[in-house]
Amino acid sequence: MNTIKASVNYGDFEGTAAADHHDRRGLSDLAEKYGIDTDRYYVFGLDVSLGEIRDDDHIPSPQVTLLATDKNVVKAGSIDFVRQHAESHNGTLPYVRLNINATIEDVLLCFKRINVVFTNRVLNGVREYQLTS
């Protein structure tokens, strides 16, 4: 099965991420800003990677990749059409990866709120965390 999932070299920490879309701008705006043909591609996701961070206190530029489906292939005009295509094809959605030279600021401005949680992979057997004071 081919899924879209975050991974790094060693995977010492794993987690989840969630975001709320922005009311005034979104991934399609980011795509347009970087020359992606949004009449052809429906952008449904984002992959952001940072390379190795060294001890020199320099954060490398992110590798930003838009995840999109070709509207000509899925006959999509909106996310509802994309979902319907996947549902009618046993949950499979064809997609392309579109690399853009966006800054991390450009990416963050596409969302209203973002939350990322990492936990040490050694604790992967923990089924429930109980918050104490």
N, CA, C and O atoms as CSV, one atom per row, in Angstrom:
chain,resi,resn,atom,element,x,y,z
A,1,MET,N,N,0.844,-1.182,0.000
A,1,MET,CA,C,0.000,0.000,0.000
A,1,MET,C,C,0.885,1.240,0.000
A,1,MET,O,O,1.833,1.315,0.782
A,2,ASN,N,N,0.603,2.188,-0.840
A,2,ASN,CA,C,1.356,3.421,-0.936
A,2,ASN,C,C,0.603,4.512,-0.179
A,2,ASN,O,O,-0.484,4.920,-0.585
A,3,THR,N,N,1.183,4.977,0.915
A,3,THR,CA,C,0.565,6.043,1.692
A,3,THR,C,C,1.498,7.241,1.730
A,3,THR,O,O,2.683,7.134,1.414
A,4,ILE,N,N,0.961,8.356,2.111
A,4,ILE,CA,C,1.763,9.560,2.278
A,4,ILE,C,C,1.991,9.696,3.777
A,4,ILE,O,O,1.058,9.960,4.535
A,5,LYS,N,N,3.240,9.513,4.199
A,5,LYS,CA,C,3.553,9.547,5.618
A,5,LYS,C,C,4.931,10.165,5.800
A,5,LYS,O,O,5.836,9.946,4.994
A,6,ALA,N,N,5.075,10.928,6.851
A,6,ALA,CA,C,6.358,11.551,7.154
A,6,ALA,C,C,7.375,10.501,7.564
A,6,ALA,O,O,7.046,9.525,8.238
A,7,SER,N,N,8.613,10.717,7.146
A,7,SER,CA,C,9.701,9.848,7.587
A,7,SER,C,C,11.008,10.634,7.510
A,7,SER,O,O,11.156,11.564,6.717
A,8,VAL,N,N,11.938,10.231,8.351
A,8,VAL,CA,C,13.281,10.809,8.348
A,8,VAL,C,C,14.280,9.657,8.428
A,8,VAL,O,O,13.887,8.491,8.468
A,9,ASN,N,N,15.540,9.978,8.451
A,9,ASN,CA,C,16.582,8.960,8.384
A,9,ASN,C,C,16.455,7.902,9.486
A,9,ASN,O,O,16.411,6.710,9.182
A,10,TYR,N,N,16.395,8.309,10.742
A,10,TYR,CA,C,16.347,7.352,11.840
A,10,TYR,C,C,14.969,7.237,12.477
A,10,TYR,O,O,14.650,6.197,13.053
A,11,GLY,N,N,14.157,8.259,12.392
A,11,GLY,CA,C,12.813,8.205,12.964
A,11,GLY,C,C,12.791,8.108,14.476
A,11,GLY,O,O,11.940,7.415,15.033
A,12,ASP,N,N,13.715,8.791,15.158
A,12,ASP,CA,C,13.777,8.731,16.609
A,12,ASP,C,C,12.515,9.276,17.270
A,12,ASP,O,O,12.118,8.809,18.337
A,13,PHE,N,N,11.897,10.248,16.645
A,13,PHE,CA,C,10.652,10.822,17.146
A,13,PHE,C,C,9.589,10.663,16.068
A,13,PHE,O,O,9.864,10.826,14.880
A,14,GLU,N,N,8.376,10.343,16.496
A,14,GLU,CA,C,7.246,10.222,15.580
A,14,GLU,C,C,6.097,11.028,16.164
A,14,GLU,O,O,6.107,11.376,17.345
A,15,GLY,N,N,5.113,11.320,15.332
A,15,GLY,CA,C,4.024,12.101,15.879
A,15,GLY,C,C,2.899,12.356,14.911
A,15,GLY,O,O,2.682,11.627,13.943
A,16,THR,N,N,2.200,13.412,15.213
A,16,THR,CA,C,1.054,13.820,14.416
A,16,THR,C,C,1.132,15.316,14.152
A,16,THR,O,O,1.869,16.048,14.813
A,17,ALA,N,N,0.364,15.745,13.181
A,17,ALA,CA,C,0.269,17.167,12.874
A,17,ALA,C,C,-1.164,17.474,12.467
A,17,ALA,O,O,-1.851,16.642,11.874
A,18,ALA,N,N,-1.600,18.684,12.796
A,18,ALA,CA,C,-2.930,19.135,12.405
A,18,ALA,C,C,-2.858,20.631,12.116
A,18,ALA,O,O,-2.044,21.353,12.692
A,19,ALA,N,N,-3.726,21.080,11.214
A,19,ALA,CA,C,-3.744,22.502,10.878
A,19,ALA,C,C,-5.151,22.905,10.449
A,19,ALA,O,O,-5.915,22.099,9.916
A,20,ASP,N,N,-5.469,24.162,10.695
A,20,ASP,CA,C,-6.714,24.762,10.208
A,20,ASP,C,C,-6.375,25.622,9.000
A,20,ASP,O,O,-5.400,26.373,9.006
A,21,HIS,N,N,-7.199,25.497,7.963
A,21,HIS,CA,C,-6.924,26.318,6.776
A,21,HIS,C,C,-7.151,27.785,7.108
A,21,HIS,O,O,-7.922,28.130,8.004
A,22,HIS,N,N,-6.476,28.615,6.380
A,22,HIS,CA,C,-6.591,30.060,6.564
A,22,HIS,C,C,-7.843,30.544,5.832
A,22,HIS,O,O,-8.203,29.998,4.789
A,23,ASP,N,N,-8.493,31.549,6.366
A,23,ASP,CA,C,-9.718,32.069,5.750
A,23,ASP,C,C,-9.454,32.831,4.457
A,23,ASP,O,O,-10.321,32.878,3.583
A,24,ARG,N,N,-8.279,33.426,4.321
A,24,ARG,CA,C,-8.018,34.289,3.175
A,24,ARG,C,C,-6.999,33.763,2.196
A,24,ARG,O,O,-6.881,34.298,1.093
A,25,ARG,N,N,-6.247,32.720,2.562
A,25,ARG,CA,C,-5.255,32.163,1.645
A,25,ARG,C,C,-5.088,30.689,1.952
A,25,ARG,O,O,-5.421,30.220,3.041
A,26,GLY,N,N,-4.569,29.973,0.979
A,26,GLY,CA,C,-4.417,28.544,1.194
A,26,GLY,C,C,-3.358,27.955,0.288
A,26,GLY,O,O,-2.545,28.672,-0.296
A,27,LEU,N,N,-3.380,26.648,0.180
A,27,LEU,CA,C,-2.365,25.953,-0.615
A,27,LEU,C,C,-2.459,26.293,-2.096
A,27,LEU,O,O,-1.440,26.324,-2.786
A,28,SER,N,N,-3.665,26.547,-2.597
A,28,SER,CA,C,-3.776,26.923,-4.014
A,28,SER,C,C,-3.133,28.290,-4.256
A,28,SER,O,O,-2.558,28.528,-5.318
A,29,ASP,N,N,-3.230,29.182,-3.277
A,29,ASP,CA,C,-2.565,30.481,-3.402
A,29,ASP,C,C,-1.044,30.317,-3.408
A,29,ASP,O,O,-0.336,30.978,-4.168
A,30,LEU,N,N,-0.560,29.427,-2.550
A,30,LEU,CA,C,0.872,29.143,-2.521
A,30,LEU,C,C,1.319,28.555,-3.856
A,30,LEU,O,O,2.371,28.919,-4.382
A,31,ALA,N,N,0.520,27.651,-4.394
A,31,ALA,CA,C,0.831,27.043,-5.686
A,31,ALA,C,C,0.909,28.116,-6.776
A,31,ALA,O,O,1.858,28.141,-7.561
A,32,GLU,N,N,-0.077,28.987,-6.820
A,32,GLU,CA,C,-0.084,30.052,-7.828
A,32,GLU,C,C,1.129,30.958,-7.691
A,32,GLU,O,O,1.741,31.348,-8.685
A,33,LYS,N,N,1.472,31.293,-6.442
A,33,LYS,CA,C,2.620,32.175,-6.202
A,33,LYS,C,C,3.901,31.595,-6.787
A,33,LYS,O,O,4.778,32.339,-7.227
A,34,TYR,N,N,4.010,30.281,-6.794
A,34,TYR,CA,C,5.223,29.626,-7.290
A,34,TYR,C,C,5.042,29.004,-8.671
A,34,TYR,O,O,5.781,28.097,-9.052
A,35,GLY,N,N,4.049,29.502,-9.422
A,35,GLY,CA,C,3.921,29.174,-10.831
A,35,GLY,C,C,3.279,27.838,-11.157
A,35,GLY,O,O,3.421,27.355,-12.281
A,36,ILE,N,N,2.573,27.221,-10.210
A,36,ILE,CA,C,1.880,25.966,-10.479
A,36,ILE,C,C,0.558,26.269,-11.169
A,36,ILE,O,O,-0.158,27.181,-10.756
A,37,ASP,N,N,0.233,25.531,-12.194
A,37,ASP,CA,C,-1.009,25.703,-12.948
A,37,ASP,C,C,-2.183,25.139,-12.141
A,37,ASP,O,O,-2.449,23.938,-12.182
A,38,THR,N,N,-2.878,26.009,-11.409
A,38,THR,CA,C,-3.989,25.554,-10.565
A,38,THR,C,C,-5.250,25.280,-11.379
A,38,THR,O,O,-6.225,24.761,-10.836
A,39,ASP,N,N,-5.253,25.613,-12.652
A,39,ASP,CA,C,-6.354,25.179,-13.503
A,39,ASP,C,C,-6.205,23.691,-13.825
A,39,ASP,O,O,-7.189,23.002,-14.096
A,40,ARG,N,N,-4.971,23.209,-13.790
A,40,ARG,CA,C,-4.706,21.795,-14.076
A,40,ARG,C,C,-4.610,20.945,-12.801
A,40,ARG,O,O,-5.094,19.813,-12.769
A,41,TYR,N,N,-3.983,21.496,-11.752
A,41,TYR,CA,C,-3.726,20.715,-10.546
A,41,TYR,C,C,-4.568,21.182,-9.368
A,41,TYR,O,O,-4.689,22.378,-9.103
A,42,TYR,N,N,-5.144,20.216,-8.672
A,42,TYR,CA,C,-5.841,20.513,-7.424
A,42,TYR,C,C,-4.906,20.111,-6.283
A,42,TYR,O,O,-4.620,18.929,-6.091
A,43,VAL,N,N,-4.434,21.105,-5.531
A,43,VAL,CA,C,-3.495,20.862,-4.441
A,43,VAL,C,C,-4.284,20.427,-3.207
A,43,VAL,O,O,-5.151,21.155,-2.724
A,44,PHE,N,N,-3.973,19.233,-2.704
A,44,PHE,CA,C,-4.694,18.704,-1.547
A,44,PHE,C,C,-3.806,18.504,-0.331
A,44,PHE,O,O,-4.298,18.146,0.739
A,45,GLY,N,N,-2.498,18.731,-0.478
A,45,GLY,CA,C,-1.626,18.505,0.668
A,45,GLY,C,C,-0.268,19.140,0.503
A,45,GLY,O,O,0.024,19.797,-0.497
A,46,LEU,N,N,0.547,18.928,1.503
A,46,LEU,CA,C,1.824,19.602,1.594
A,46,LEU,C,C,2.822,18.679,2.287
A,46,LEU,O,O,2.472,17.979,3.237
A,47,ASP,N,N,4.047,18.681,1.816
A,47,ASP,CA,C,5.135,17.934,2.431
A,47,ASP,C,C,6.277,18.928,2.637
A,47,ASP,O,O,6.790,19.503,1.677
A,48,VAL,N,N,6.666,19.124,3.886
A,48,VAL,CA,C,7.763,20.046,4.203
A,48,VAL,C,C,8.855,19.257,4.904
A,48,VAL,O,O,8.603,18.584,5.904
A,49,SER,N,N,10.061,19.342,4.380
A,49,SER,CA,C,11.197,18.646,4.976
A,49,SER,C,C,12.333,19.615,5.215
A,49,SER,O,O,12.582,20.518,4.416
A,50,LEU,N,N,13.017,19.414,6.327
A,50,LEU,CA,C,14.238,20.157,6.605
A,50,LEU,C,C,15.377,19.163,6.609
A,50,LEU,O,O,15.272,18.088,7.198
A,51,GLY,N,N,16.461,19.521,5.953
A,51,GLY,CA,C,17.633,18.654,5.938
A,51,GLY,C,C,18.307,18.648,7.294
A,51,GLY,O,O,17.774,19.170,8.274
A,52,GLU,N,N,19.459,18.063,7.335
A,52,GLU,CA,C,20.175,17.916,8.593
A,52,GLU,C,C,20.552,19.266,9.178
A,52,GLU,O,O,21.118,20.121,8.497
A,53,ILE,N,N,20.228,19.441,10.443
A,53,ILE,CA,C,20.564,20.673,11.158
A,53,ILE,C,C,21.846,20.407,11.933
A,53,ILE,O,O,21.890,19.528,12.794
A,54,ARG,N,N,22.867,21.156,11.627
A,54,ARG,CA,C,24.196,20.962,12.227
A,54,ARG,C,C,24.338,21.808,13.487
A,54,ARG,O,O,23.410,22.516,13.880
A,55,ASP,N,N,25.472,21.729,14.096
A,55,ASP,CA,C,25.736,22.464,15.329
A,55,ASP,C,C,26.004,23.946,15.114
A,55,ASP,O,O,26.238,24.674,16.079
A,56,ASP,N,N,25.976,24.404,13.876
A,56,ASP,CA,C,26.335,25.798,13.600
A,56,ASP,C,C,25.159,26.760,13.720
A,56,ASP,O,O,25.257,27.908,13.285
A,57,ASP,N,N,24.048,26.311,14.304
A,57,ASP,CA,C,22.873,27.157,14.531
A,57,ASP,C,C,22.257,27.695,13.252
A,57,ASP,O,O,21.603,28.739,13.260
A,58,HIS,N,N,22.465,26.987,12.159
A,58,HIS,CA,C,21.881,27.387,10.875
A,58,HIS,C,C,20.784,26.396,10.493
A,58,HIS,O,O,21.024,25.191,10.415
A,59,ILE,N,N,19.610,26.901,10.260
A,59,ILE,CA,C,18.510,26.045,9.828
A,59,ILE,C,C,18.481,26.072,8.303
A,59,ILE,O,O,18.395,27.144,7.704
A,60,PRO,N,N,18.552,24.912,7.675
A,60,PRO,CA,C,18.563,24.873,6.207
A,60,PRO,C,C,17.215,25.298,5.630
A,60,PRO,O,O,16.194,25.267,6.318
A,61,SER,N,N,17.228,25.689,4.383
A,61,SER,CA,C,15.975,26.018,3.700
A,61,SER,C,C,15.113,24.759,3.613
A,61,SER,O,O,15.633,23.660,3.415
A,62,PRO,N,N,13.803,24.919,3.761
A,62,PRO,CA,C,12.942,23.736,3.690
A,62,PRO,C,C,12.790,23.254,2.253
A,62,PRO,O,O,12.904,24.026,1.301
A,63,GLN,N,N,12.534,21.974,2.125
A,63,GLN,CA,C,12.116,21.430,0.833
A,63,GLN,C,C,10.598,21.365,0.909
A,63,GLN,O,O,10.041,20.611,1.706
A,64,VAL,N,N,9.941,22.149,0.086
A,64,VAL,CA,C,8.487,22.240,0.103
A,64,VAL,C,C,7.935,21.569,-1.147
A,64,VAL,O,O,8.295,21.911,-2.273
A,65,THR,N,N,7.060,20.614,-0.917
A,65,THR,CA,C,6.451,19.876,-2.014
A,65,THR,C,C,4.937,19.923,-1.858
A,65,THR,O,O,4.396,19.566,-0.811
A,66,LEU,N,N,4.265,20.366,-2.906
A,66,LEU,CA,C,2.809,20.343,-2.913
A,66,LEU,C,C,2.345,18.993,-3.428
A,66,LEU,O,O,2.900,18.460,-4.389
A,67,LEU,N,N,1.339,18.453,-2.793
A,67,LEU,CA,C,0.735,17.196,-3.218
A,67,LEU,C,C,-0.537,17.556,-3.964
A,67,LEU,O,O,-1.412,18.228,-3.418
A,68,ALA,N,N,-0.642,17.114,-5.203
A,68,ALA,CA,C,-1.761,17.548,-6.037
A,68,ALA,C,C,-2.233,16.406,-6.924
A,68,ALA,O,O,-1.503,15.453,-7.197
A,69,THR,N,N,-3.458,16.534,-7.355
A,69,THR,CA,C,-3.995,15.580,-8.325
A,69,THR,C,C,-4.291,16.335,-9.610
A,69,THR,O,O,-4.704,17.495,-9.579
A,70,ASP,N,N,-4.081,15.682,-10.718
A,70,ASP,CA,C,-4.312,16.282,-12.024
A,70,ASP,C,C,-5.818,16.295,-12.273
A,70,ASP,O,O,-6.449,15.239,-12.322
A,71,LYS,N,N,-6.388,17.470,-12.428
A,71,LYS,CA,C,-7.836,17.600,-12.635
A,71,LYS,C,C,-8.301,16.887,-13.897
A,71,LYS,O,O,-9.453,16.458,-13.974
A,72,ASN,N,N,-7.433,16.757,-14.876
A,72,ASN,CA,C,-7.804,16.048,-16.105
A,72,ASN,C,C,-7.944,14.549,-15.862
A,72,ASN,O,O,-8.717,13.880,-16.547
A,73,VAL,N,N,-7.205,14.023,-14.897
A,73,VAL,CA,C,-7.250,12.601,-14.595
A,73,VAL,C,C,-8.441,12.264,-13.701
A,73,VAL,O,O,-9.143,11.282,-13.940
A,74,VAL,N,N,-8.664,13.075,-12.677
A,74,VAL,CA,C,-9.730,12.761,-11.713
A,74,VAL,C,C,-11.018,13.537,-11.977
A,74,VAL,O,O,-12.007,13.369,-11.262
A,75,LYS,N,N,-11.004,14.380,-12.996
A,75,LYS,CA,C,-12.192,15.189,-13.336
A,75,LYS,C,C,-12.669,15.982,-12.123
A,75,LYS,O,O,-13.853,15.968,-11.786
A,76,ALA,N,N,-11.737,16.669,-11.475
A,76,ALA,CA,C,-12.019,17.357,-10.218
A,76,ALA,C,C,-12.106,18.858,-10.403
A,76,ALA,O,O,-11.344,19.453,-11.165
A,77,GLY,N,N,-13.038,19.454,-9.698
A,77,GLY,CA,C,-13.127,20.894,-9.621
A,77,GLY,C,C,-13.036,21.365,-8.189
A,77,GLY,O,O,-12.790,22.541,-7.923
A,78,SER,N,N,-13.238,20.431,-7.256
A,78,SER,CA,C,-13.193,20.761,-5.837
A,78,SER,C,C,-12.761,19.535,-5.051
A,78,SER,O,O,-12.633,18.441,-5.602
A,79,ILE,N,N,-12.540,19.729,-3.772
A,79,ILE,CA,C,-12.137,18.622,-2.911
A,79,ILE,C,C,-13.211,17.542,-2.880
A,79,ILE,O,O,-12.888,16.364,-2.724
A,80,ASP,N,N,-14.465,17.912,-3.023
A,80,ASP,CA,C,-15.536,16.911,-3.038
A,80,ASP,C,C,-15.396,15.967,-4.235
A,80,ASP,O,O,-15.625,14.764,-4.106
A,81,PHE,N,N,-15.024,16.501,-5.386
A,81,PHE,CA,C,-14.818,15.670,-6.576
A,81,PHE,C,C,-13.595,14.770,-6.398
A,81,PHE,O,O,-13.589,13.623,-6.846
A,82,VAL,N,N,-12.562,15.297,-5.743
A,82,VAL,CA,C,-11.372,14.491,-5.476
A,82,VAL,C,C,-11.746,13.325,-4.570
A,82,VAL,O,O,-11.362,12.184,-4.827
A,83,ARG,N,N,-12.493,13.612,-3.513
A,83,ARG,CA,C,-12.937,12.568,-2.584
A,83,ARG,C,C,-13.792,11.536,-3.301
A,83,ARG,O,O,-13.610,10.335,-3.102
A,84,GLN,N,N,-14.721,11.989,-4.129
A,84,GLN,CA,C,-15.592,11.072,-4.872
A,84,GLN,C,C,-14.785,10.178,-5.811
A,84,GLN,O,O,-15.080,8.991,-5.951
A,85,HIS,N,N,-13.772,10.748,-6.448
A,85,HIS,CA,C,-12.923,9.940,-7.332
A,85,HIS,C,C,-12.244,8.833,-6.530
A,85,HIS,O,O,-12.243,7.672,-6.938
A,86,ALA,N,N,-11.670,9.200,-5.391
A,86,ALA,CA,C,-10.987,8.193,-4.567
A,86,ALA,C,C,-11.968,7.127,-4.089
A,86,ALA,O,O,-11.647,5.939,-4.108
A,87,GLU,N,N,-13.149,7.535,-3.664
A,87,GLU,CA,C,-14.152,6.573,-3.191
A,87,GLU,C,C,-14.559,5.605,-4.299
A,87,GLU,O,O,-14.760,4.417,-4.046
A,88,SER,N,N,-14.678,6.107,-5.513
A,88,SER,CA,C,-15.111,5.251,-6.613
A,88,SER,C,C,-13.963,4.418,-7.208
A,88,SER,O,O,-14.184,3.615,-8.114
A,89,HIS,N,N,-12.739,4.612,-6.695
A,89,HIS,CA,C,-11.579,3.851,-7.157
A,89,HIS,C,C,-10.920,3.126,-5.985
A,89,HIS,O,O,-9.696,3.112,-5.856
A,90,ASN,N,N,-11.747,2.529,-5.141
A,90,ASN,CA,C,-11.270,1.724,-4.010
A,90,ASN,C,C,-10.315,2.472,-3.096
A,90,ASN,O,O,-9.368,1.887,-2.571
A,91,GLY,N,N,-10.558,3.761,-2.905
A,91,GLY,CA,C,-9.730,4.550,-2.000
A,91,GLY,C,C,-8.399,4.993,-2.556
A,91,GLY,O,O,-7.558,5.497,-1.811
A,92,THR,N,N,-8.185,4.818,-3.846
A,92,THR,CA,C,-6.915,5.187,-4.466
A,92,THR,C,C,-7.034,6.537,-5.156
A,92,THR,O,O,-7.992,6.797,-5.883
A,93,LEU,N,N,-6.050,7.387,-4.919
A,93,LEU,CA,C,-6.024,8.709,-5.545
A,93,LEU,C,C,-4.686,8.904,-6.250
A,93,LEU,O,O,-3.641,8.884,-5.599
A,94,PRO,N,N,-4.697,9.091,-7.568
A,94,PRO,CA,C,-3.440,9.392,-8.260
A,94,PRO,C,C,-3.005,10.816,-7.912
A,94,PRO,O,O,-3.825,11.731,-7.841
A,95,TYR,N,N,-1.706,10.981,-7.700
A,95,TYR,CA,C,-1.233,12.317,-7.361
A,95,TYR,C,C,0.163,12.551,-7.902
A,95,TYR,O,O,0.865,11.623,-8.305
A,96,VAL,N,N,0.544,13.821,-7.898
A,96,VAL,CA,C,1.890,14.228,-8.289
A,96,VAL,C,C,2.488,15.050,-7.153
A,96,VAL,O,O,1.777,15.615,-6.322
A,97,ARG,N,N,3.806,15.096,-7.145
A,97,ARG,CA,C,4.546,15.900,-6.167
A,97,ARG,C,C,5.145,17.085,-6.921
A,97,ARG,O,O,5.910,16.900,-7.868
A,98,LEU,N,N,4.800,18.290,-6.503
A,98,LEU,CA,C,5.255,19.504,-7.178
A,98,LEU,C,C,6.180,20.273,-6.233
A,98,LEU,O,O,5.722,20.873,-5.260
A,99,ASN,N,N,7.468,20.250,-6.522
A,99,ASN,CA,C,8.447,20.943,-5.677
A,99,ASN,C,C,8.421,22.436,-5.981
A,99,ASN,O,O,8.408,22.853,-7.139
A,100,ILE,N,N,8.414,23.229,-4.912
A,100,ILE,CA,C,8.462,24.676,-5.061
A,100,ILE,C,C,9.539,25.215,-4.118
A,100,ILE,O,O,9.903,24.552,-3.147
A,101,ASN,N,N,10.038,26.394,-4.397
A,101,ASN,CA,C,11.089,27.008,-3.571
A,101,ASN,C,C,10.506,27.965,-2.552
A,101,ASN,O,O,10.973,29.096,-2.421
A,102,ALA,N,N,9.487,27.520,-1.828
A,102,ALA,CA,C,8.816,28.373,-0.852
A,102,ALA,C,C,9.630,28.459,0.433
A,102,ALA,O,O,10.394,27.556,0.771
A,103,THR,N,N,9.447,29.551,1.124
A,103,THR,CA,C,10.053,29.714,2.446
A,103,THR,C,C,9.129,29.093,3.490
A,103,THR,O,O,7.957,28.833,3.217
A,104,ILE,N,N,9.654,28.864,4.661
A,104,ILE,CA,C,8.821,28.340,5.738
A,104,ILE,C,C,7.740,29.363,6.110
A,104,ILE,O,O,6.640,28.986,6.513
A,105,GLU,N,N,8.050,30.637,5.975
A,105,GLU,CA,C,7.065,31.681,6.251
A,105,GLU,C,C,5.897,31.601,5.273
A,105,GLU,O,O,4.740,31.727,5.672
A,106,ASP,N,N,6.203,31.391,3.977
A,106,ASP,CA,C,5.144,31.237,2.972
A,106,ASP,C,C,4.223,30.080,3.329
A,106,ASP,O,O,3.003,30.184,3.202
A,107,VAL,N,N,4.813,28.983,3.775
A,107,VAL,CA,C,4.034,27.796,4.139
A,107,VAL,C,C,3.154,28.093,5.336
A,107,VAL,O,O,1.958,27.803,5.313
A,108,LEU,N,N,3.728,28.666,6.381
A,108,LEU,CA,C,2.967,28.918,7.613
A,108,LEU,C,C,1.806,29.881,7.385
A,108,LEU,O,O,0.772,29.780,8.044
A,109,LEU,N,N,1.978,30.809,6.457
A,109,LEU,CA,C,0.923,31.787,6.188
A,109,LEU,C,C,-0.302,31.184,5.493
A,109,LEU,O,O,-1.316,31.864,5.337
A,110,CYS,N,N,-0.221,29.932,5.080
A,110,CYS,CA,C,-1.365,29.258,4.455
A,110,CYS,C,C,-2.344,28.715,5.488
A,110,CYS,O,O,-3.429,28.255,5.133
A,111,PHE,N,N,-1.970,28.764,6.757
A,111,PHE,CA,C,-2.785,28.144,7.795
A,111,PHE,C,C,-3.130,29.144,8.892
A,111,PHE,O,O,-2.394,30.097,9.146
A,112,LYS,N,N,-4.253,28.903,9.524
A,112,LYS,CA,C,-4.677,29.742,10.641
A,112,LYS,C,C,-4.034,29.278,11.940
A,112,LYS,O,O,-3.550,30.091,12.728
A,113,ARG,N,N,-4.031,27.969,12.158
A,113,ARG,CA,C,-3.435,27.375,13.348
A,113,ARG,C,C,-2.719,26.092,12.939
A,113,ARG,O,O,-3.163,25.384,12.035
A,114,ILE,N,N,-1.608,25.800,13.611
A,114,ILE,CA,C,-0.840,24.578,13.346
A,114,ILE,C,C,-0.428,23.971,14.674
A,114,ILE,O,O,-0.048,24.684,15.603
A,115,ASN,N,N,-0.507,22.641,14.759
A,115,ASN,CA,C,-0.037,21.935,15.945
A,115,ASN,C,C,0.716,20.690,15.486
A,115,ASN,O,O,0.199,19.894,14.703
A,116,VAL,N,N,1.937,20.531,15.980
A,116,VAL,CA,C,2.759,19.367,15.679
A,116,VAL,C,C,3.190,18.761,17.005
A,116,VAL,O,O,3.647,19.476,17.897
A,117,VAL,N,N,3.047,17.437,17.142
A,117,VAL,CA,C,3.422,16.737,18.367
A,117,VAL,C,C,4.377,15.604,18.004
A,117,VAL,O,O,4.088,14.801,17.116
A,118,PHE,N,N,5.527,15.543,18.701
A,118,PHE,CA,C,6.484,14.456,18.538
A,118,PHE,C,C,6.658,13.753,19.873
A,118,PHE,O,O,6.713,14.407,20.915
A,119,THR,N,N,6.744,12.440,19.855
A,119,THR,CA,C,7.114,11.682,21.039
A,119,THR,C,C,8.233,10.717,20.665
A,119,THR,O,O,8.367,10.321,19.507
A,120,ASN,N,N,9.022,10.351,21.649
A,120,ASN,CA,C,10.139,9.448,21.425
A,120,ASN,C,C,9.614,8.093,20.989
A,120,ASN,O,O,8.745,7.518,21.646
A,121,ARG,N,N,10.134,7.583,19.890
A,121,ARG,CA,C,9.675,6.326,19.307
A,121,ARG,C,C,9.866,5.141,20.247
A,121,ARG,O,O,9.156,4.143,20.120
A,122,VAL,N,N,10.791,5.223,21.173
A,122,VAL,CA,C,11.006,4.147,22.135
A,122,VAL,C,C,9.734,3.895,22.943
A,122,VAL,O,O,9.521,2.794,23.449
A,123,LEU,N,N,8.899,4.914,23.059
A,123,LEU,CA,C,7.655,4.795,23.828
A,123,LEU,C,C,6.480,4.343,22.967
A,123,LEU,O,O,5.332,4.542,23.365
A,124,ASN,N,N,6.723,3.744,21.806
A,124,ASN,CA,C,5.633,3.408,20.890
A,124,ASN,C,C,4.660,2.380,21.463
A,124,ASN,O,O,3.580,2.192,20.903
A,125,GLY,N,N,5.007,1.710,22.560
A,125,GLY,CA,C,4.082,0.772,23.189
A,125,GLY,C,C,3.082,1.438,24.121
A,125,GLY,O,O,2.143,0.791,24.584
A,126,VAL,N,N,3.272,2.722,24.403
A,126,VAL,CA,C,2.341,3.442,25.265
A,126,VAL,C,C,1.032,3.641,24.506
A,126,VAL,O,O,1.029,4.208,23.413
A,127,ARG,N,N,-0.069,3.183,25.073
A,127,ARG,CA,C,-1.375,3.329,24.424
A,127,ARG,C,C,-2.118,4.573,24.906
A,127,ARG,O,O,-2.987,5.105,24.215
A,128,GLU,N,N,-1.754,5.024,26.114
A,128,GLU,CA,C,-2.471,6.170,26.681
A,128,GLU,C,C,-1.514,6.964,27.555
A,128,GLU,O,O,-0.751,6.396,28.336
A,129,TYR,N,N,-1.562,8.269,27.417
A,129,TYR,CA,C,-0.787,9.170,28.278
A,129,TYR,C,C,-1.752,9.782,29.275
A,129,TYR,O,O,-2.860,10.178,28.912
A,130,GLN,N,N,-1.337,9.860,30.527
A,130,GLN,CA,C,-2.187,10.418,31.574
A,130,GLN,C,C,-1.499,11.655,32.121
A,130,GLN,O,O,-0.456,11.553,32.767
A,131,LEU,N,N,-2.073,12.822,31.867
A,131,LEU,CA,C,-1.504,14.089,32.298
A,131,LEU,C,C,-1.615,14.221,33.814
A,131,LEU,O,O,-2.689,14.042,34.389
A,132,THR,N,N,-0.497,14.534,34.447
A,132,THR,CA,C,-0.494,14.766,35.892
A,132,THR,C,C,-0.072,16.190,36.155
A,132,THR,O,O,0.526,16.839,35.298
A,133,SER,N,N,-0.386,16.680,37.352
A,133,SER,CA,C,-0.039,18.079,37.653
A,133,SER,C,C,1.345,18.247,38.197
A,133,SER,O,O,1.761,19.368,38.491
